[in-house]
Amino acid sequence: MSEPVKVDIWSDVQCAWCYIGKRKFEAALDAFDGAVEVEYHSFELSPDTPVDYEGTPAQYLAERKGMPLAQVEQMLQQVTSIAAEVGLDYDYGAMHQTNTVKAHELLHYAKARGRQAEVKEALLRAYFIEGGHVGRIDDLADLAAGLGFDRADVVRSLTEDEYLPAVQADGAQARAYGITGVPFYVFDGTYGVSGAQETSTFAQVLTQVSGEKETHA
């Protein structure tokens, strides 16, 4: 049995391209004839965002990028169309722009219990599709409890910033790699792939890295 290909993925739970990229990467995994180990890492796209930001994602992006609101809304419509192509029904009218540091802490909490991938999907779905709030401790604890986690322990962990150092370590590693945007994929600590690439691109890199592992085995 060959050693699995390790894929480290830096992403944010309110990054539209991260969810699209996740689906394209998953399609490559489904077609790949080999073992792959996936680990998600924290990357905060907008660490200065208030938890209870009052406006819409479109308003936030317009303010942050200095773009006309109409132009941003048109851009989000295009992203929504691309998301639909991979089976994701984005609902920008229901999204709550927020600070995602607590969501990242929850991902590390789940990783420590072997359930990171499940929680990652739940957070993305909550934000982009279900109109959930992924910035507040109570909402995150409700989401986790819905997946069978101990709600009180999740509240304790997030309140105590138990996994904040792990979130910060992921950010430091991203800076060391020179990562400035997400999603960003690192294959076996050697090959970096930036952005929501096509499934064929991910498949090609997986095949190449797997072949090189076997050659050096």
N, C-alpha and C positions, 0 to 999 in steps of 0.2 A: 504494500500500500504506500503510494507516494505521499510525501509530506504536503499538507494543504498550502495553497497560495494564500498569503495573508494580505487582506485589503483593509487599509485604514482610511476611513472617510471622514473628512471634516465638513460639517454642515450646520445649518441653523434650522430651528423648527418653524420659522416663519419666512423661509427662503423658498420662493416659488419654484426656482430651477432645481433646488435640492430634491423636492418631491418628484418632479418630472424625471430628474436624473436617477432617482431611486428606482422608479419603474423601468427605465431603460436598462439600468444595471442588473436588475432582477431578471429581466428577460434574457440577458447574456448568461447569468448564472444558471437559469433553467436549461439552457442549451449546452452548457459546458460539461464535458465528461471528466470531471475531476473534483477534488475537494477544495473548498474555499472557506476561509475563516474571515468573517467580517467584523470589524469593530468601529463603532462611531465615536467621533471626537467632537468636542464643543468648539463652536466658532460663533461669536456674537456679532452679527452684522451691524446692529445698532445698539451698542451697550449704553448709550446715553438716553434711550427712550424711556419715558416714565412708564411705570406699570399700568397706570390708568390714563393712558393717552386719550384725549377727548375726540380726536378726529378719526377719519377713515385712513386706511392704508394709502389711498390715492393722495389724500391731503398731506400725509406724512412725507411721502416720496416727493411731492411737489415742493414742500418746504425744504427738505433735505438737499434735493438736487437743483433747486432753483429753476424748475421747469413749470410751464403753464399746466394748470390742473387738467385741462382738456387733453393735452398731449400725454400726460401720465395715464389718464383713464383709457385712452386709445391703446397705449402700451400694455396696460393690464388686460384689456380685451384680447389682445394678441396672445398674451401668455395663457389666458383662460382657454383659448382655442387650441393651443399646443398641448395644454394639460389634458384636454378632452380626447386628444388623439391617443393618449396612453391610459385612458379610462378614468381620469380624475375630473370631478365636477367641481371646480373652484367656484366659491361664492364670495366675491369681494365685498358685496353689500352687507354681509354678515360678519366679516372678519374683525377681530379686535386687535389692532396694532398695540404692541406691548413690549415690555422688557423681558427677554427670554432667559435670564440667568438662572432663575429657579427651575425652569423647564430643563435646562442643562444639568442642574444638580439632580433632578429627578432621574434623568437618564443615567447618571453615574450610580445613583441609588439602585436602579434596576440592573445595571451592569454587574454590580457587586452580588446580585442575586441570580445572575444568569438569564436575565429577561430583558436585556437592553433593546434587542431588535423589535420585540413586541411593543414596548413602550414608545419607541421611536415612531413606529407606524401610527400608534394611537394619538400621539401628539400632533403629528402632521395632519392626520384626518380631522382631529378636533379643530385645528386652526383654519385649515383651508376649505373644509367641506361642511363641518357641523356648526360653525359659528361659536366654538368654544373659546374660553379665555385661558391662555397658556402662560399667563404671567403671575397670577395670584395663587398663593399657597393653598387656600381652601379649594379653588377650582382644580388645581393639580392633584390635591389629595383625593378629591371626588373621582377624578379620572383614574387614578391609581387604584382606588378602592373598587371601582367598576371592573378592574382587571384582576381583583382578588388580593391585592396588597393590603396590609394592615394600615388603615387610614391614619390612626393616631400616631403610628410610628413614622409614616411619611411626613405628617405635620411636624413632628419632633425633628426629623432630619433636616427638613427645609428651613425650619425656624432657627435651628442651631448652625446653619451654613455648613453642615457636616461634609458635604462634597464640593464646597466652593474651591478649596485648594486644587482639587482634581480638574475642575473647570478651568481654573487659571493655568494649570500645567498644560492642558490641551492648547490653550491660547498661546502660551510660550513656545510650544513645539511648532505650532503653525507659523509663528514669526520666524523661528529658526529655519524652517523649510522655505520661507519666503512666500507663504500663502497669503494672498491679499483678498481673495474672493472665494466663494463656495458655490457649488460643491467642489471639493478637491479630493482626488483619490490617490492614495499611495500604495503601489503594489510591491509587496515584499521589501518595503523600505527602500526601494531602488527607483521605480518608475512612477513619475507623477503625471496624472491626467486631470486637467482642469475643465470644469463645466459639465453640463448635462449632455454628454456626447451621445452619439447614436449607439444603439445596441451592438452593431457590428464592430464599432471601435473598441468597446469594452471586451467583446468576445475575442478580438484579435490580441489585445494586451494579455488577457488571461491565458490564451493559448501560448503566446510567446514566453511569458514568465514561467508557466508550467513546464514548457519544453526545456528551458534553461535550467530549471531545478533538477530535472531528470538527468540532464547532461552532466551536471556537477555532482550528482549524487554518488 
